[in-house]
Amino acid sequence: MNIKDALLKVDQYFSPRIIGEVNDQYIKVAKIKGQEIPWHNHENEDELFYIVEGSLLMEIENEPNLILQKGDFYVVKKGVNHRVSSKEECSIMLIESKTTEHTGKVISEITKSIEEQKY
């Protein structure tokens, strides 16, 4: 599979799409633009963000903000409050446990179930 081809099928921001599986992990792609992700955490799961195109503002509670650029990756450890945003369109790949809820226990208008994330 080609990640950039998979991203062409993503037509909504903040709406991850599952493109593969490795053991108990999902591989997802998403596009980010704006600031719609609420502060949240994943109690039991780490979450890997890989920047395919663009730049991403990674906000970690009680830490300095990070600007991730194309080719960068960052692992948010379980239990850490975080949110992401981007002024311009940013394409990302995520690697998450199959149990990872999109916005943790925080429900918002952008929250997607695992079923909604499947192609």
N, C-alpha and C positions, 0 to 999 in steps of 0.2 A: 504494500500500500504506500502511496505517496501522501505525506502529511499535507502538503500544499493543495493537492487535489481534494483531499477530505475537507479542508477548510473552505473550499469553494462551495460546498453544500451547506455550510453553516450560514443561515440567513437571519439570525437574531443574535444580538449582543447578550452576553451573560447567560447563554444557553448551551452548556457543554453537550457534546455528542460523543458517545462511546464508539471508538473505531477499532478496538482490539482488546484482548485479554492476555495476561501473563500470570499464570498461577492464580492467586487471589487478588490480583490487581486489574483495574480497568485502565486503559489508555484512552484519553479523551482529547478532543480539540475544542477550542472555543475562541470567540472573538470578544474583545473587551473595548468599550468606548463609553466614556462618561463615568459617573460615580454612583452606580446603582447597587453595588454589593454592600450589604450591611456588615457591621462588625460581627464576627462569628468565630467559632473554633470547632474543631473536631476532637471530641473527648478522647478517642482511642486510636486515631489514625494520623500518620504523617501525610503530607500532601506535597508533591513535587510540581513546580511550575517551570516550564521551559519556554523561552520566548522564541517563537518562529519568525515573526516580523514585528517591527515597531518597538515601542518601549512601554514599560508597565511600572506604575507606581505601586510598590508593595509597602503597606503600612502594617507595622507590627506594634501592638500595644506596648508602651513603655520603652520603645526602641527608636533610634533614628530611622526616618523613612529611607527606603532604598529605591533607586531607579534601575530597573533591569532592562537591558538592551538585547537586541537580536543575538541569539547564541548563548545568553546567560541562562542559568537555572538557579532555583532557590527551593529549599525544602522547609516548609512550615511544619514544625514539630507538633505533635498532638497536644491539645489543650491550650495552644497559643492563640490569643485573639488576633485576628488579622482582617484586612480587607484590601481589595485591589481596585485600581482605576487607571484610566488612560485618557488623555486629552484627544488623541488621534486614535484611529483604529489600531488595535494590537491583536495579533494572532498568537495563541499559546497552545501548548500541549501540556496536559496534566497526567500524572500517574498517581492513582489513588486506590486504596483498598476498596473492594466491592461493597463494603459496609459504609463508606463515606457518604454522608448526606450533603447535598449541594451547599447549603448554607448552615450546616450544623443544625442545632436545635432552634435557630432563628428562622422564622417563616416570614417571607416577604413576597411582594408581587412577582419577583423574578425567580423564586425558588422552584426548582424542577426536581421531580421524582426520578429515580433510576429509570423507570419505564419511559418517561418523557425524554430521557437523554439517549435512548437507543435510536439508531437510524431506522 
